[in-house]
């Protein structure tokens, strides 16, 4: 599967059925080439007009299934929420 194909899939947390969004980036180990985490934009700020200041960094071991339309994850979203570093 190519990254561009993965970006078209919606990510859903099976713990609570929450739609987290679409994959925007991957974190991978340069030495081994293994995918370490999926990166998904966090929720929008006020009315969606002020952008985002956080993102979900979901460890790849939390991915339970990659289907034709969705990616299912089993994770604690509070622990996966990270502040964006735009420097």
Jmol script that loads the backbone (N, CA, C; Angstrom):
load data "model"
ATOM      1  N   UNK A   1       0.839  -1.174   0.000  1.00  0.00           N
ATOM      2  CA  UNK A   1       0.000   0.000   0.000  1.00  0.00           C
ATOM      3  C   UNK A   1       0.888   1.243   0.000  1.00  0.00           C
ATOM      4  N   UNK A   2       0.486   2.225  -0.749  1.00  0.00           N
ATOM      5  CA  UNK A   2       1.212   3.490  -0.819  1.00  0.00           C
ATOM      6  C   UNK A   2       0.655   4.467   0.210  1.00  0.00           C
ATOM      7  N   UNK A   3       1.477   5.431   0.588  1.00  0.00           N
ATOM      8  CA  UNK A   3       1.045   6.433   1.563  1.00  0.00           C
ATOM      9  C   UNK A   3      -0.158   7.206   1.044  1.00  0.00           C
ATOM     10  N   UNK A   4      -0.170   7.520  -0.242  1.00  0.00           N
ATOM     11  CA  UNK A   4      -1.293   8.277  -0.797  1.00  0.00           C
ATOM     12  C   UNK A   4      -2.601   7.502  -0.682  1.00  0.00           C
ATOM     13  N   UNK A   5      -2.555   6.183  -0.741  1.00  0.00           N
ATOM     14  CA  UNK A   5      -3.752   5.369  -0.553  1.00  0.00           C
ATOM     15  C   UNK A   5      -4.192   5.381   0.908  1.00  0.00           C
ATOM     16  N   UNK A   6      -3.233   5.383   1.810  1.00  0.00           N
ATOM     17  CA  UNK A   6      -3.534   5.406   3.233  1.00  0.00           C
ATOM     18  C   UNK A   6      -4.166   6.735   3.640  1.00  0.00           C
ATOM     19  N   UNK A   7      -3.763   7.819   2.993  1.00  0.00           N
ATOM     20  CA  UNK A   7      -4.293   9.148   3.317  1.00  0.00           C
ATOM     21  C   UNK A   7      -5.774   9.283   2.973  1.00  0.00           C
ATOM     22  N   UNK A   8      -6.279   8.465   2.068  1.00  0.00           N
ATOM     23  CA  UNK A   8      -7.684   8.533   1.681  1.00  0.00           C
ATOM     24  C   UNK A   8      -8.596   7.808   2.664  1.00  0.00           C
ATOM     25  N   UNK A   9      -8.032   7.067   3.590  1.00  0.00           N
ATOM     26  CA  UNK A   9      -8.826   6.253   4.513  1.00  0.00           C
ATOM     27  C   UNK A   9      -9.107   7.014   5.812  1.00  0.00           C
ATOM     28  N   UNK A  10     -10.319   6.864   6.298  1.00  0.00           N
ATOM     29  CA  UNK A  10     -10.704   7.490   7.556  1.00  0.00           C
ATOM     30  C   UNK A  10     -10.261   6.617   8.719  1.00  0.00           C
ATOM     31  N   UNK A  11      -9.776   7.237   9.790  1.00  0.00           N
ATOM     32  CA  UNK A  11      -9.305   6.510  10.967  1.00  0.00           C
ATOM     33  C   UNK A  11     -10.398   6.545  12.033  1.00  0.00           C
ATOM     34  N   UNK A  12     -10.765   5.353  12.525  1.00  0.00           N
ATOM     35  CA  UNK A  12     -11.818   5.231  13.533  1.00  0.00           C
ATOM     36  C   UNK A  12     -11.270   4.470  14.726  1.00  0.00           C
ATOM     37  N   UNK A  13     -11.529   5.006  15.914  1.00  0.00           N
ATOM     38  CA  UNK A  13     -11.112   4.362  17.150  1.00  0.00           C
ATOM     39  C   UNK A  13     -12.195   3.372  17.568  1.00  0.00           C
ATOM     40  N   UNK A  14     -11.858   2.090  17.661  1.00  0.00           N
ATOM     41  CA  UNK A  14     -12.876   1.082  17.971  1.00  0.00           C
ATOM     42  C   UNK A  14     -13.259   1.077  19.451  1.00  0.00           C
ATOM     43  N   UNK A  15     -12.489   1.755  20.300  1.00  0.00           N
ATOM     44  CA  UNK A  15     -12.838   1.831  21.723  1.00  0.00           C
ATOM     45  C   UNK A  15     -14.158   2.568  21.938  1.00  0.00           C
ATOM     46  N   UNK A  16     -14.333   3.684  21.203  1.00  0.00           N
ATOM     47  CA  UNK A  16     -15.532   4.501  21.401  1.00  0.00           C
ATOM     48  C   UNK A  16     -16.250   4.852  20.097  1.00  0.00           C
ATOM     49  N   UNK A  17     -15.760   4.364  18.963  1.00  0.00           N
ATOM     50  CA  UNK A  17     -16.389   4.632  17.674  1.00  0.00           C
ATOM     51  C   UNK A  17     -16.125   6.024  17.132  1.00  0.00           C
ATOM     52  N   UNK A  18     -15.209   6.760  17.753  1.00  0.00           N
ATOM     53  CA  UNK A  18     -14.916   8.133  17.338  1.00  0.00           C
ATOM     54  C   UNK A  18     -14.160   8.167  16.017  1.00  0.00           C
ATOM     55  N   UNK A  19     -14.594   9.049  15.129  1.00  0.00           N
ATOM     56  CA  UNK A  19     -13.878   9.289  13.878  1.00  0.00           C
ATOM     57  C   UNK A  19     -12.780  10.295  14.180  1.00  0.00           C
ATOM     58  N   UNK A  20     -11.543   9.894  13.975  1.00  0.00           N
ATOM     59  CA  UNK A  20     -10.413  10.751  14.300  1.00  0.00           C
ATOM     60  C   UNK A  20      -9.983  11.636  13.139  1.00  0.00           C
ATOM     61  N   UNK A  21     -10.269  11.226  11.929  1.00  0.00           N
ATOM     62  CA  UNK A  21      -9.869  11.987  10.755  1.00  0.00           C
ATOM     63  C   UNK A  21      -9.117  11.104   9.782  1.00  0.00           C
ATOM     64  N   UNK A  22      -8.348  11.727   8.909  1.00  0.00           N
ATOM     65  CA  UNK A  22      -7.571  10.999   7.912  1.00  0.00           C
ATOM     66  C   UNK A  22      -6.083  11.124   8.220  1.00  0.00           C
ATOM     67  N   UNK A  23      -5.341  10.111   7.841  1.00  0.00           N
ATOM     68  CA  UNK A  23      -3.895  10.117   8.053  1.00  0.00           C
ATOM     69  C   UNK A  23      -3.291  11.251   7.232  1.00  0.00           C
ATOM     70  N   UNK A  24      -2.468  12.092   7.883  1.00  0.00           N
ATOM     71  CA  UNK A  24      -1.802  13.163   7.142  1.00  0.00           C
ATOM     72  C   UNK A  24      -0.312  12.897   6.992  1.00  0.00           C
ATOM     73  N   UNK A  25       0.233  12.029   7.861  1.00  0.00           N
ATOM     74  CA  UNK A  25       1.666  11.779   7.811  1.00  0.00           C
ATOM     75  C   UNK A  25       1.972  10.468   8.528  1.00  0.00           C
ATOM     76  N   UNK A  26       3.179   9.982   8.333  1.00  0.00           N
ATOM     77  CA  UNK A  26       3.644   8.773   9.001  1.00  0.00           C
ATOM     78  C   UNK A  26       4.950   9.086   9.724  1.00  0.00           C
ATOM     79  N   UNK A  27       5.163   8.403  10.830  1.00  0.00           N
ATOM     80  CA  UNK A  27       6.448   8.450  11.523  1.00  0.00           C
ATOM     81  C   UNK A  27       7.079   7.079  11.313  1.00  0.00           C
ATOM     82  N   UNK A  28       8.296   7.059  10.794  1.00  0.00           N
ATOM     83  CA  UNK A  28       8.928   5.767  10.547  1.00  0.00           C
ATOM     84  C   UNK A  28      10.384   5.794  10.963  1.00  0.00           C
ATOM     85  N   UNK A  29      10.920   4.611  11.206  1.00  0.00           N
ATOM     86  CA  UNK A  29      12.318   4.434  11.601  1.00  0.00           C
ATOM     87  C   UNK A  29      13.161   4.448  10.334  1.00  0.00           C
ATOM     88  N   UNK A  30      14.079   5.377  10.252  1.00  0.00           N
ATOM     89  CA  UNK A  30      14.908   5.539   9.056  1.00  0.00           C
ATOM     90  C   UNK A  30      15.805   4.322   8.833  1.00  0.00           C
ATOM     91  N   UNK A  31      16.306   3.739   9.905  1.00  0.00           N
ATOM     92  CA  UNK A  31      17.225   2.605   9.779  1.00  0.00           C
ATOM     93  C   UNK A  31      16.532   1.341   9.277  1.00  0.00           C
ATOM     94  N   UNK A  32      15.347   1.050   9.812  1.00  0.00           N
ATOM     95  CA  UNK A  32      14.662  -0.199   9.458  1.00  0.00           C
ATOM     96  C   UNK A  32      13.585  -0.009   8.399  1.00  0.00           C
ATOM     97  N   UNK A  33      13.095   1.214   8.242  1.00  0.00           N
ATOM     98  CA  UNK A  33      12.026   1.472   7.294  1.00  0.00           C
ATOM     99  C   UNK A  33      10.653   1.098   7.824  1.00  0.00           C
ATOM    100  N   UNK A  34      10.565   0.718   9.100  1.00  0.00           N
ATOM    101  CA  UNK A  34       9.279   0.336   9.691  1.00  0.00           C
ATOM    102  C   UNK A  34       8.465   1.564  10.073  1.00  0.00           C
ATOM    103  N   UNK A  35       7.157   1.481   9.875  1.00  0.00           N
ATOM    104  CA  UNK A  35       6.254   2.555  10.283  1.00  0.00           C
ATOM    105  C   UNK A  35       6.102   2.491  11.795  1.00  0.00           C
ATOM    106  N   UNK A  36       6.342   3.597  12.471  1.00  0.00           N
ATOM    107  CA  UNK A  36       6.235   3.659  13.933  1.00  0.00           C
ATOM    108  C   UNK A  36       4.879   4.197  14.389  1.00  0.00           C
ATOM    109  N   UNK A  37       4.326   5.173  13.642  1.00  0.00           N
ATOM    110  CA  UNK A  37       3.082   5.799  14.068  1.00  0.00           C
ATOM    111  C   UNK A  37       2.357   6.441  12.896  1.00  0.00           C
ATOM    112  N   UNK A  38       1.036   6.562  13.048  1.00  0.00           N
ATOM    113  CA  UNK A  38       0.202   7.324  12.126  1.00  0.00           C
ATOM    114  C   UNK A  38      -0.015   8.694  12.746  1.00  0.00           C
ATOM    115  N   UNK A  39       0.033   9.726  11.937  1.00  0.00           N
ATOM    116  CA  UNK A  39      -0.193  11.082  12.432  1.00  0.00           C
ATOM    117  C   UNK A  39      -1.458  11.618  11.782  1.00  0.00           C
ATOM    118  N   UNK A  40      -2.378  12.053  12.652  1.00  0.00           N
ATOM    119  CA  UNK A  40      -3.687  12.530  12.211  1.00  0.00           C
ATOM    120  C   UNK A  40      -3.898  13.918  12.801  1.00  0.00           C
ATOM    121  N   UNK A  41      -4.352  14.887  12.005  1.00  0.00           N
ATOM    122  CA  UNK A  41      -4.610  16.225  12.561  1.00  0.00           C
ATOM    123  C   UNK A  41      -5.620  16.147  13.699  1.00  0.00           C
ATOM    124  N   UNK A  42      -5.374  16.933  14.746  1.00  0.00           N
ATOM    125  CA  UNK A  42      -6.282  16.978  15.884  1.00  0.00           C
ATOM    126  C   UNK A  42      -7.522  17.790  15.579  1.00  0.00           C
ATOM    127  N   UNK A  43      -8.380  17.923  16.577  1.00  0.00           N
ATOM    128  CA  UNK A  43      -9.615  18.692  16.373  1.00  0.00           C
ATOM    129  C   UNK A  43      -9.327  20.165  16.107  1.00  0.00           C
ATOM    130  N   UNK A  44     -10.244  20.813  15.385  1.00  0.00           N
ATOM    131  CA  UNK A  44     -10.102  22.236  15.065  1.00  0.00           C
ATOM    132  C   UNK A  44     -10.334  23.075  16.309  1.00  0.00           C
ATOM    133  N   UNK A  45      -9.727  24.254  16.293  1.00  0.00           N
ATOM    134  CA  UNK A  45     -10.002  25.214  17.352  1.00  0.00           C
ATOM    135  C   UNK A  45     -11.351  25.864  17.077  1.00  0.00           C
ATOM    136  N   UNK A  46     -11.615  26.958  17.669  1.00  0.00           N
ATOM    137  CA  UNK A  46     -12.909  27.638  17.635  1.00  0.00           C
ATOM    138  C   UNK A  46     -13.490  27.706  16.224  1.00  0.00           C
ATOM    139  N   UNK A  47     -14.599  27.035  16.017  1.00  0.00           N
ATOM    140  CA  UNK A  47     -15.348  27.010  14.761  1.00  0.00           C
ATOM    141  C   UNK A  47     -14.515  26.595  13.551  1.00  0.00           C
ATOM    142  N   UNK A  48     -13.339  26.054  13.770  1.00  0.00           N
ATOM    143  CA  UNK A  48     -12.507  25.581  12.679  1.00  0.00           C
ATOM    144  C   UNK A  48     -11.787  26.662  11.907  1.00  0.00           C
ATOM    145  N   UNK A  49     -11.907  27.916  12.352  1.00  0.00           N
ATOM    146  CA  UNK A  49     -11.290  29.006  11.588  1.00  0.00           C
ATOM    147  C   UNK A  49      -9.894  29.365  12.091  1.00  0.00           C
ATOM    148  N   UNK A  50      -9.539  28.887  13.256  1.00  0.00           N
ATOM    149  CA  UNK A  50      -8.230  29.225  13.810  1.00  0.00           C
ATOM    150  C   UNK A  50      -7.210  28.109  13.648  1.00  0.00           C
ATOM    151  N   UNK A  51      -7.512  27.121  12.851  1.00  0.00           N
ATOM    152  CA  UNK A  51      -6.570  26.042  12.594  1.00  0.00           C
ATOM    153  C   UNK A  51      -6.531  25.014  13.701  1.00  0.00           C
ATOM    154  N   UNK A  52      -5.413  24.318  13.800  1.00  0.00           N
ATOM    155  CA  UNK A  52      -5.228  23.253  14.777  1.00  0.00           C
ATOM    156  C   UNK A  52      -3.901  23.463  15.497  1.00  0.00           C
ATOM    157  N   UNK A  53      -3.868  23.046  16.755  1.00  0.00           N
ATOM    158  CA  UNK A  53      -2.611  23.154  17.493  1.00  0.00           C
ATOM    159  C   UNK A  53      -2.177  21.809  18.073  1.00  0.00           C
ATOM    160  N   UNK A  54      -2.880  20.751  17.688  1.00  0.00           N
ATOM    161  CA  UNK A  54      -2.527  19.425  18.193  1.00  0.00           C
ATOM    162  C   UNK A  54      -2.758  18.381  17.097  1.00  0.00           C
ATOM    163  N   UNK A  55      -2.214  17.204  17.355  1.00  0.00           N
ATOM    164  CA  UNK A  55      -2.371  16.097  16.415  1.00  0.00           C
ATOM    165  C   UNK A  55      -2.378  14.793  17.197  1.00  0.00           C
ATOM    166  N   UNK A  56      -2.983  13.776  16.605  1.00  0.00           N
ATOM    167  CA  UNK A  56      -2.950  12.439  17.184  1.00  0.00           C
ATOM    168  C   UNK A  56      -1.725  11.718  16.615  1.00  0.00           C
ATOM    169  N   UNK A  57      -0.903  11.169  17.497  1.00  0.00           N
ATOM    170  CA  UNK A  57       0.223  10.343  17.084  1.00  0.00           C
ATOM    171  C   UNK A  57      -0.091   8.940  17.601  1.00  0.00           C
ATOM    172  N   UNK A  58      -0.595   8.103  16.710  1.00  0.00           N
ATOM    173  CA  UNK A  58      -1.075   6.778  17.086  1.00  0.00           C
ATOM    174  C   UNK A  58      -0.017   5.737  16.754  1.00  0.00           C
ATOM    175  N   UNK A  59       0.495   5.051  17.773  1.00  0.00           N
ATOM    176  CA  UNK A  59       1.504   4.013  17.521  1.00  0.00           C
ATOM    177  C   UNK A  59       0.968   2.965  16.543  1.00  0.00           C
ATOM    178  N   UNK A  60       1.821   2.525  15.643  1.00  0.00           N
ATOM    179  CA  UNK A  60       1.376   1.571  14.627  1.00  0.00           C
ATOM    180  C   UNK A  60       0.915   0.254  15.246  1.00  0.00           C
ATOM    181  N   UNK A  61       1.422  -0.075  16.435  1.00  0.00           N
ATOM    182  CA  UNK A  61       0.981  -1.306  17.102  1.00  0.00           C
ATOM    183  C   UNK A  61      -0.481  -1.208  17.543  1.00  0.00           C
ATOM    184  N   UNK A  62      -1.059   0.003  17.607  1.00  0.00           N
ATOM    185  CA  UNK A  62      -2.466   0.183  17.957  1.00  0.00           C
ATOM    186  C   UNK A  62      -3.403   0.036  16.760  1.00  0.00           C
ATOM    187  N   UNK A  63      -2.852  -0.067  15.569  1.00  0.00           N
ATOM    188  CA  UNK A  63      -3.671  -0.277  14.369  1.00  0.00           C
ATOM    189  C   UNK A  63      -4.130  -1.737  14.370  1.00  0.00           C
ATOM    190  N   UNK A  64      -5.446  -1.938  14.353  1.00  0.00           N
ATOM    191  CA  UNK A  64      -5.967  -3.305  14.381  1.00  0.00           C
ATOM    192  C   UNK A  64      -6.286  -3.836  12.998  1.00  0.00           C
ATOM    193  N   UNK A  65      -6.708  -2.957  12.093  1.00  0.00           N
ATOM    194  CA  UNK A  65      -7.055  -3.412  10.750  1.00  0.00           C
ATOM    195  C   UNK A  65      -7.044  -2.241   9.781  1.00  0.00           C
ATOM    196  N   UNK A  66      -6.535  -2.512   8.596  1.00  0.00           N
ATOM    197  CA  UNK A  66      -6.587  -1.540   7.511  1.00  0.00           C
ATOM    198  C   UNK A  66      -7.484  -2.131   6.448  1.00  0.00           C
ATOM    199  N   UNK A  67      -8.655  -1.515   6.273  1.00  0.00           N
ATOM    200  CA  UNK A  67      -9.625  -2.010   5.301  1.00  0.00           C
ATOM    201  C   UNK A  67      -9.582  -1.216   4.019  1.00  0.00           C
ATOM    202  N   UNK A  68     -10.557  -1.452   3.168  1.00  0.00           N
ATOM    203  CA  UNK A  68     -10.596  -0.762   1.880  1.00  0.00           C
ATOM    204  C   UNK A  68     -11.004   0.703   2.024  1.00  0.00           C
ATOM    205  N   UNK A  69     -11.765   1.035   3.090  1.00  0.00           N
ATOM    206  CA  UNK A  69     -12.228   2.403   3.286  1.00  0.00           C
ATOM    207  C   UNK A  69     -11.738   3.049   4.576  1.00  0.00           C
ATOM    208  N   UNK A  70     -11.439   2.232   5.600  1.00  0.00           N
ATOM    209  CA  UNK A  70     -11.104   2.779   6.908  1.00  0.00           C
ATOM    210  C   UNK A  70      -9.887   2.097   7.520  1.00  0.00           C
ATOM    211  N   UNK A  71      -9.307   2.789   8.498  1.00  0.00           N
ATOM    212  CA  UNK A  71      -8.251   2.229   9.337  1.00  0.00           C
ATOM    213  C   UNK A  71      -8.831   2.163  10.750  1.00  0.00           C
ATOM    214  N   UNK A  72      -8.861   0.980  11.333  1.00  0.00           N
ATOM    215  CA  UNK A  72      -9.374   0.816  12.685  1.00  0.00           C
ATOM    216  C   UNK A  72      -8.212   0.789  13.666  1.00  0.00           C
ATOM    217  N   UNK A  73      -8.333   1.594  14.725  1.00  0.00           N
ATOM    218  CA  UNK A  73      -7.300   1.638  15.757  1.00  0.00           C
ATOM    219  C   UNK A  73      -7.949   1.375  17.113  1.00  0.00           C
ATOM    220  N   UNK A  74      -7.168   0.837  18.018  1.00  0.00           N
ATOM    221  CA  UNK A  74      -7.614   0.578  19.382  1.00  0.00           C
ATOM    222  C   UNK A  74      -6.645   1.320  20.293  1.00  0.00           C
ATOM    223  N   UNK A  75      -7.003   2.568  20.649  1.00  0.00           N
ATOM    224  CA  UNK A  75      -6.057   3.424  21.359  1.00  0.00           C
ATOM    225  C   UNK A  75      -6.778   4.365  22.307  1.00  0.00           C
ATOM    226  N   UNK A  76      -6.041   4.925  23.238  1.00  0.00           N
ATOM    227  CA  UNK A  76      -6.535   5.961  24.135  1.00  0.00           C
ATOM    228  C   UNK A  76      -6.171   7.304  23.509  1.00  0.00           C
ATOM    229  N   UNK A  77      -7.151   8.000  22.967  1.00  0.00           N
ATOM    230  CA  UNK A  77      -6.876   9.235  22.222  1.00  0.00           C
ATOM    231  C   UNK A  77      -6.290  10.328  23.108  1.00  0.00           C
ATOM    232  N   UNK A  78      -6.605  10.312  24.400  1.00  0.00           N
ATOM    233  CA  UNK A  78      -6.035  11.331  25.297  1.00  0.00           C
ATOM    234  C   UNK A  78      -4.528  11.175  25.415  1.00  0.00           C
ATOM    235  N   UNK A  79      -4.042   9.938  25.410  1.00  0.00           N
ATOM    236  CA  UNK A  79      -2.604   9.695  25.502  1.00  0.00           C
ATOM    237  C   UNK A  79      -1.904   9.962  24.167  1.00  0.00           C
ATOM    238  N   UNK A  80      -2.643   9.863  23.071  1.00  0.00           N
ATOM    239  CA  UNK A  80      -2.056  10.044  21.730  1.00  0.00           C
ATOM    240  C   UNK A  80      -2.039  11.496  21.279  1.00  0.00           C
ATOM    241  N   UNK A  81      -2.767  12.377  21.983  1.00  0.00           N
ATOM    242  CA  UNK A  81      -2.840  13.787  21.588  1.00  0.00           C
ATOM    243  C   UNK A  81      -1.525  14.489  21.928  1.00  0.00           C
ATOM    244  N   UNK A  82      -0.906  15.085  20.920  1.00  0.00           N
ATOM    245  CA  UNK A  82       0.362  15.794  21.094  1.00  0.00           C
ATOM    246  C   UNK A  82       0.213  17.210  20.568  1.00  0.00           C
ATOM    247  N   UNK A  83       0.890  18.152  21.201  1.00  0.00           N
ATOM    248  CA  UNK A  83       0.915  19.528  20.719  1.00  0.00           C
ATOM    249  C   UNK A  83       1.780  19.605  19.480  1.00  0.00           C
ATOM    250  N   UNK A  84       1.332  20.366  18.499  1.00  0.00           N
ATOM    251  CA  UNK A  84       2.114  20.555  17.271  1.00  0.00           C
ATOM    252  C   UNK A  84       3.278  21.490  17.543  1.00  0.00           C
ATOM    253  N   UNK A  85       4.391  21.214  16.915  1.00  0.00           N
ATOM    254  CA  UNK A  85       5.561  22.076  17.004  1.00  0.00           C
ATOM    255  C   UNK A  85       5.793  22.672  15.635  1.00  0.00           C
ATOM    256  N   UNK A  86       5.383  23.921  15.456  1.00  0.00           N
ATOM    257  CA  UNK A  86       5.447  24.567  14.151  1.00  0.00           C
ATOM    258  C   UNK A  86       6.696  25.403  13.968  1.00  0.00           C
ATOM    259  N   UNK A  87       7.756  25.107  14.700  1.00  0.00           N
ATOM    260  CA  UNK A  87       8.976  25.909  14.558  1.00  0.00           C
ATOM    261  C   UNK A  87       9.829  25.418  13.425  1.00  0.00           C
TER     262      UNK A  87
END
end "model"
wireframe off; spacefill off
backbone 0.3
color backbone group
